[in-house]
Amino acid sequence: MTVSPSRVDAQPTASALGFGLAGVIGFSLTLPFTRYAVPAFGPELVGPGRSLPAALFAVALLAVARRPLLPPPRMLPSVVVVTVGAVVGFPLLIAHALRSVSASHAAVVIALLPAGTAIMAVLRARERPPMVFWLWCAAGTALVAGYLGFAADSRFGIGDVELLAAVLLCALSYAEGGVLSRRVPGWVITCWSLLAGVPAVLVIVVVTGVPSRAELTWGAVAAFGYLALGSSLLAFCCWYRALADGGIAKVGQVQLLQPILTMIFAAVLLGERLDPAMIPVGLAVGVTVFMAQRARPAER
């Protein structure tokens, strides 16, 4: 499956940017709500397990729209890539990481996601990036590594390894989903990926179960409900639609807002203290990612 140069180079429309912003706002709430729900439900259920109720809605959407429940065989490998990254890997790793790092700290690491998405888009489309592209990406990586090494709120640990692995898997799934969404509507890709992940998620949930000392509250239940429908379904429907309509690299710039929005939501919803260094680091990383995407290579 190749990417049309005209679609890649086209200027994003207001509609594409609007869908992209809606998706980013939805994603920005994921970390605070995940941290809120993990003590009650455990990282496995809050992470990949939240896709199970979302899959039920996906079946209903596909049935109403008279779409097949499974992708055609030629698209199945790509859908599996999206599933492994966005449905299983990213939520599970993030939920585990948030047991040892704050949502604000995680937001700074996840600021690497737009650069990772752009790199995966380059590799997926077999483009030749100029040296300046890689220099800006290296600058962003150095900023995040510096923050992790010298930030006052934590040391580099297993939580940061999990976050970096989550970024890698999510970037791959974003690029693959964006390419798929050029042929099939983004909401269909989202539904297919949720359904494809059901067997693996069921195994994880059955094996791990719910924490024996879980303290269920209405707030925790509401947080889990948002993660199931907002983060796992609606946000991805908007995001893949935006990537398909406006281009993976260009619309990915909208995601530069995500770390700052996450920090704000974490402060409002969780009462987390905003580390004074987090905002300038997040903004600086955003600048490097923006410049890296502007240096997006030409097609062969």
N, C-alpha and C positions, 0 to 999 in steps of 0.2 A: 504494500500500500504506500504510495508516494504522496507527497504534499505538493499542492499546486503553488507555484511561485507567486501567482497573482494574489492568492488568498493570504500567503505569508506576508507579502509586502504591503497589502492594503492598509489604509489608515483606519483604525478602529472607529466604528460608528458610535453615536451616543447610546444606542441600544446595547451594543456590545459592552461599552464601559459601564452602563447601568447594571447589566447582569453581572459583570465582574465585581462591581462594588457590593452588590447584594450578596454575592458569594463570599467575599472577603469579610463582610460584617458577620455573616453566619459562622465562618471559620474562626473569627476573632473571639467568639464566645465559647469556643470549644474547650480551651485550656481552663478557664475559670470554672466552668460547669463540670469538667472532668475531675478537677481537684476537689470539688464540692461533693461529687457523687462517689468517688473511690472508697472513702471510709465505710460507706453503707453497703456498696455492692461488690467491691473488690475490683482490681484492675482488669481482670479478664472479662468480666461481665460488662463493665463500663466501657472497656476498649472495644474489642471486636464484637462482644455480645450485644451491643446496642444496635448492631445491624439486623438482628433478628426481627424485632418489631418493624423496622424500616422495610425489611423484605416483604412483610405482609402487605404493606401499603404499595410496594412495588408491583406485587401480583395484581392488586386491584387496578392500579393505573394502566398496566399493560393490557389487562382484560377489557377495561372500558375503552381503551384506544384501539382494541383489536390488533395488538402487536403480539408477536410470538414471545413465549416465555424464555426461550433460549436463543442465543445468537446463531447465525449461520455458521457452519463449520470453519469457513475461511476467517471469520472474525473471532472465533473462540480463543485462540492463543492470546490475542491482544486483550480481550476481556479478562482473561485470567491474570494478565499482568496488572491490569487496573485493580482487580480484586485483591491480589496479594499486597499491593502497595497501599491502596486507599481504604479497603474494607477490613483487612486483617492486620497487616504489618504496622502501619502508621498509628492506628488507635491503640493497639496493644502496647507498642513501645512508648507512646506518649503517656498512657495511663501508668505504666511502671515507672517512668521517669519522674512523674509528678509526686511520687511517694518520697522522693529525696531532694527535689528542687522546687522552687516556687514557680507559679504560673508566669510571673514577670520574667524570671530568669530563663524559663523555657522559651518565652516569646523572643528573646534576643537571639538565641540559637536558631530558632525557626526563621529568623530574618534571612538566613541563608537560602530558604526555599525558593524565592524567585530566581536567584542565580542558578540554583540546581535545576530548576525547571527550564531555564533558558539553555543550559548546557545539554540537558537531555533532549530538548527540542532540536538543538544543533546536531546531536549524534543521531537522533531518530530520523531527521530529514537529510542526513549525509551532507551537511553543509561544511564549508571550510572557514572556521572562525579566524579573524585576523589576530595578530599578537595583542593588540590593545584590548580585545575582548577578554583574553585570558589574564592580562595584567589587572584589569578591574576586578575580575572574579577573585584573583589571588589577594588583592587588597581587602576585599570584603571578608575573605576567610581569615586573614591576619587580624583584622579588627575583632572578629568574634573570638578567635583563639586568645587574643590578648585580654579580652574581657573575662573569659573563663579562667585565665591564669591569674589575674590580679584583682578580680571583683571581690568585694568585701563579704558578700552574702554567702559564698560557697567556694569550695575548691573543685577542681576538675575531678569528676568521679564517674561511677557507673551510670548515673542519671544523664550525664552529658554524652556518654557513648551511645546510650539509647536514643537520645534526641537526634544526634547526628545520623544514626542509622535510619531513624524515622524520616528525616529530611531526604535522605537518598532514595528510599522506597517511594515516598510521596511524590518527589520530583519525577521519577520514572513513570508513575501512574498518571500524573497530570499530563505529561507529554503524550503518553499513549492514548489517554482518554481524549485529549484535544485532537489528535489525528483521527481517531475513530469518529469523533463527533462531526467531522467534515462529511461523513457519509450517512450517519444515522444521528437523529436528534440526541442532544446531550442527556436529556432525561431518560431516554431509552438505554443509553450506555450505563447510566447510573443504576437503573433498575436491574439490568442484566448483571452488572458486577455484584450487586447485593445478593441476587439469587445464586450466582455462582459461588459465593462465599459461604452459603448456608451450611453445607456439610462440614467444612473445616471449623466454622464458628461453633456449631453444635458440639463437636468433639471437645473443643477447648472449654466450653461452658460446662459440659457434663463432667469432664475430668476434674476441673478446678472447683466448680460449684460456687455457692454464695458463702461469704465469710460467716463462720458460726456465731460470731458476736456482732453481727451486723445490726446497726441502729438505724432503722428506717424512719425517715421523717418525710413530711410532705414536701419539704424543700429538696431533699435528695431525690425523691420520686419525680418531681417536676424537672430537676436537672437532667435525670436520665431520659425523661420524655423528650426534652429538647435535643439531647445528643442523638437520640434515635431518629427523630423526624427533621430537626433543623440541620444538624451537622452532617448526618449520614445520607440524607435524601435531598432536602430542598436546596441546601447550599451547593451541593455537587451538581444538581440540575442547572442552577444558574451559572456555575463556574464553567462547566463543559460547554454550555451554550455560548458563553462569552469567548472562550478559547477558540471555538470553531468559527465564530463570526468575525472576530477581531484579530486573530493571530495569536499563537501561543506566547511568543516573546513579548509582543507589545502589550497585550492585555495583562500579561504577568506583572507589568509595572504597577498595576493597581494593588497588587498584594504587598507592596512596600508599606501600605498603611496598616497591615495586619499586626506587626509587633507593637506599634504604639496603641492601637485600639485594644489589643489584648492587655497591655499594661493598665490602661484606663479601666477596663472592665474588671480586672483583677483587684484594683484598688477599691472600686465601687462595690463589687459583689462579695469579695473576700476580705476586704480591709487590709490587703497587703500594702506594705510601705513601698513607695516608689524609690528605688535606689537612684540617687541623682545621676549616677553614671549611665543608667540604663537608657534614658531617653537620648542623650547625645550619641551613644554607641549605636542605638537602633537607627537614628537618623543618618549617621555616617555610613552604616552598612547599606541603608536604603539608597544613598547617593551612589555608592559603588555598584550596586546591582542595577540601578537606573542607567548608569553610564555603560555598564557591560551589555545591557540589552540594546542600548542605542548603537553599540558597536557590533550589532548582529551581523553575521557574515552574509555575503551575497550567495545566491544559489549557484550551483555548478553550471 
